[in-house]
Amino acid sequence: MATVEEQNQAPESSTGIGEQNKAPASSTGMDPKLGALLCYLLGIIGGVIFLLIEKDNKYVRFHAAQSIVFGGTVFIIGIAWGIFAGIVTAIPGIGFAGAILFLVLPLFWLGVFVIAIMLIIRAWTDYDKGVTFKLPVIGGIAEKIAGQ
């Protein structure tokens, strides 16, 4: 019969899957899954906080950086879209196109909300699988910021 210590030890992975879990524990003393989740839940501010205070865990640092880049991108696109729609609305003869752009804007924000929920869920569940979910383009930028 196995001892308690043997039962609590995770089996060694020869495939490399799960190597992420062998990363140092979070320097915040928090579960890395929770730290990664909070990066998205708290938006850009949460990402900045965790990127500054987390020194050891690459999983948390990556999700902090991805949260910052995702939030910044969404903010810039939202502002640019609103300005562009306002300008188009002011142009005589095609002002209706600007109105349509303003009406489509809530669909953009709904899409952002859906992606944010997906990121929160993936940040929580992927840690145990030993994988890291990366958004296209944004994930590559986040890796550079996180120093991976």
C-alpha positions as a printed NumPy array, in Angstrom:
array([[  0.   ,   0.   ,   0.   ],
       [  1.325,   3.475,  -0.923],
       [  2.134,   6.024,   1.738],
       [  0.325,   9.362,   1.916],
       [  3.368,  11.106,   0.41 ],
       [  3.427,   8.691,  -2.543],
       [ -0.299,   9.155,  -3.122],
       [  0.001,  12.944,  -3.118],
       [  2.883,  13.045,  -5.578],
       [  1.932,  13.614,  -9.202],
       [  3.291,  11.001, -11.605],
       [  6.311,  12.075, -13.629],
       [  5.475,  12.949, -17.202],
       [  7.847,  11.598, -19.817],
       [  6.058,  13.392, -22.634],
       [  6.749,  16.903, -21.364],
       [  3.059,  17.62 , -20.984],
       [  2.656,  19.067, -17.537],
       [  6.084,  20.654, -17.532],
       [  4.263,  23.942, -16.948],
       [  3.096,  22.625, -13.575],
       [  6.718,  22.093, -12.564],
       [  7.317,  25.821, -12.878],
       [  8.075,  27.57 ,  -9.611],
       [  5.085,  28.289,  -7.439],
       [  3.723,  31.781,  -7.675],
       [  5.849,  34.334,  -5.854],
       [  2.581,  35.894,  -4.679],
       [  1.78 ,  32.776,  -2.643],
       [ -1.383,  32.403,  -4.696],
       [ -2.413,  29.398,  -6.768],
       [ -1.081,  30.099, -10.309],
       [ -4.501,  29.238, -11.788],
       [ -6.135,  31.897,  -9.634],
       [ -3.439,  34.437, -10.491],
       [ -3.908,  33.831, -14.227],
       [ -7.69 ,  34.045, -13.884],
       [ -7.466,  37.337, -11.968],
       [ -5.283,  38.833, -14.705],
       [ -8.276,  38.653, -17.069],
       [-10.974,  39.304, -14.494],
       [ -9.306,  42.564, -13.405],
       [ -8.45 ,  43.636, -16.957],
       [ -5.45 ,  45.75 , -17.855],
       [ -4.944,  46.856, -14.246],
       [ -4.873,  43.239, -13.024],
       [ -2.438,  42.324, -15.781],
       [ -0.094,  45.175, -14.859],
       [ -0.26 ,  44.309, -11.16 ],
       [  0.516,  40.625, -11.719],
       [  3.236,  41.36 , -14.262],
       [  4.933,  43.604, -11.707],
       [  4.566,  41.408,  -8.619],
       [  4.928,  37.93 , -10.144],
       [  8.594,  37.075, -10.549],
       [  8.705,  33.261, -10.644],
       [  5.73 ,  31.705, -12.415],
       [  5.837,  31.967, -16.212],
       [  2.198,  30.881, -16.527],
       [  0.94 ,  33.826, -14.486],
       [  3.377,  36.253, -16.156],
       [  2.224,  35.185, -19.627],
       [ -1.461,  35.602, -18.777],
       [ -0.741,  38.971, -17.186],
       [  0.981,  40.13 , -20.371],
       [ -1.747,  38.691, -22.616],
       [ -4.378,  40.445, -20.499],
       [ -2.573,  43.775, -20.935],
       [ -2.169,  43.38 , -24.699],
       [ -5.742,  42.124, -25.175],
       [ -7.216,  44.931, -23.065],
       [ -5.103,  47.576, -24.78 ],
       [ -6.034,  46.29 , -28.219],
       [ -9.729,  46.24 , -27.375],
       [ -9.517,  49.759, -25.927],
       [ -7.768,  51.158, -29.022],
       [-10.146,  49.421, -31.453],
       [-13.186,  50.6  , -29.47 ],
       [-12.002,  54.225, -29.413],
       [-10.991,  54.178, -33.088],
       [-14.302,  52.584, -34.084],
       [-16.275,  55.24 , -32.178],
       [-14.265,  58.108, -33.68 ],
       [-14.568,  56.685, -37.188],
       [-18.319,  56.153, -36.784],
       [-18.707,  59.717, -35.501],
       [-16.804,  61.149, -38.469],
       [-18.772,  59.079, -40.986],
       [-22.044,  60.116, -39.339],
       [-21.116,  63.791, -39.817],
       [-20.551,  63.411, -43.568],
       [-23.644,  64.515, -45.505],
       [-25.135,  61.821, -47.67 ],
       [-23.496,  58.853, -45.961],
       [-24.313,  59.63 , -42.348],
       [-26.504,  56.535, -42.223],
       [-23.333,  54.41 , -42.57 ],
       [-21.966,  55.964, -39.373],
       [-25.24 ,  55.205, -37.629],
       [-24.926,  51.586, -38.733],
       [-21.356,  51.516, -37.378],
       [-22.644,  52.769, -34.032],
       [-25.346,  50.086, -34.051],
       [-22.767,  47.363, -34.756],
       [-20.53 ,  48.519, -31.885],
       [-22.488,  46.556, -29.23 ],
       [-21.804,  43.38 , -31.236],
       [-18.089,  44.166, -31.012],
       [-18.357,  44.524, -27.233],
       [-20.359,  41.288, -27.012],
       [-17.566,  39.527, -28.914],
       [-14.995,  41.016, -26.544],
       [-17.022,  39.789, -23.567],
       [-17.23 ,  36.254, -25.01 ],
       [-13.462,  36.181, -25.658],
       [-12.785,  37.479, -22.134],
       [-14.942,  34.735, -20.598],
       [-13.126,  32.154, -22.734],
       [ -9.752,  33.51 , -21.566],
       [-10.846,  33.324, -17.928],
       [-11.984,  29.726, -18.316],
       [ -8.87 ,  28.68 , -20.261],
       [ -6.548,  30.368, -17.743],
       [ -8.149,  28.298, -14.983],
       [ -8.426,  24.924, -16.763],
       [ -5.293,  24.823, -18.944],
       [ -2.814,  24.95 , -16.061],
       [ -3.683,  21.42 , -14.98 ],
       [ -3.307,  20.205, -18.572],
       [  0.147,  21.773, -18.859],
       [ -0.799,  24.003, -21.791],
       [ -1.075,  27.74 , -22.273],
       [ -3.786,  29.234, -24.494],
       [ -2.454,  31.992, -26.733],
       [ -4.578,  34.372, -28.737],
       [ -3.375,  34.779, -32.333],
       [ -0.887,  37.672, -32.681],
       [ -1.613,  38.93 , -29.155],
       [ -0.157,  35.748, -27.614],
       [  3.158,  36.237, -29.438],
       [  3.425,  39.817, -28.247],
       [  2.536,  38.698, -24.713],
       [  5.327,  36.089, -24.75 ],
       [  7.867,  38.793, -25.548],
       [  6.535,  41.052, -22.77 ],
       [  6.477,  38.195, -20.237],
       [ 10.053,  37.288, -21.126],
       [  9.366,  33.737, -22.31 ]])
